[in-house]
Amino acid sequence: MGADRPCGAVVARRADRLVTTGCLTILIALAVALGIVVSWLWYRHWHDGNVNREREQKALASIWEQARATADDTAHALNTSDSMDADALTGVIWTRSEAPVITYDASRHEFTATAARSVPYDEEVMLPGGGPVEVTWCLVLTFTHRPGQAWASRVSERDDDVCRPSTEIGGRVRLALTRISGMYAEDLTRTGVQDALAPTGRRSFDVKNVVREGDTVTVSVLVSSSETAVDQCYRFTRPVPGDDGRGHATAVPASSC
């Protein structure tokens, strides 16, 4: 019986070594697997970041090219226009740029159109939840006319804060279009339109004038932003056909109300 004890001890030590070796092998395998996962995650993060930056730069380049093309096309239209009336030229700029805010500086013979432009691109991500995202750029288009010269245009980038009032005014113009289109003909008065656009009394809309000529009503409204003192005059034109006197309205910015 005593002779079996050393043998048992040897077997126990060998078993311990096998267990230790097995555990060490498992730990090494886990460490290798973890390293592979971490490396893959790092690579995907690096790869996706590069891909997204490249796509974003392409989107920004597309916005710039479109803005430059719009500026050139608008300058050509201004040069071929027979009118020098500020409202008519504002309409020319609006037709091509659709900028919510277009201002005119008579002393400089200069129009400034401010608008944020967005282009979508597909974002690359590891986990579900990616897909189309938008990159937005605040741009200002300037059109200047010097005596004896053609209209000149330029495009400049601005901080997002510059475009925020313009974007807000654009949203309010769309709201006004919906409300004016849905009004009955007999309600298309200065008081009636003012109540429809600003039922709570907020001065985001200031109806300046309502003119009816035949079957058309023109409403002049000063549309204002909330954060800063930026406003834009708009002329809403609406036919009044049909039994209920309703019709689809259109809107064009004007140099003044």
Buried (B, 14 or more C-beta within 10 A) or exposed (E): EEEEEEEEEEEEEEEEEEEEEEEEEEEEEEEEEEEEEEEEEEEBEEEBEEBBEEBBEEBBEBBBEBBBEBBEEBBBBBEEBEEEEBBEBBBBBBEBBEBBBBBBEEEEBBBBBBBBBEBEBEBBBEEEEEEEBEBBBBBBBBBBBEEEEEBBBEBEEEEEEBBBBBBBBBEBBEBBBEBBBEBEBEBBBEEBBBBBBBEEEEEBBBBBEBEEEEEEBBBBBBBBBEEEEBBBBBBBBBBBEEEEBBBEBEBBBBBEB
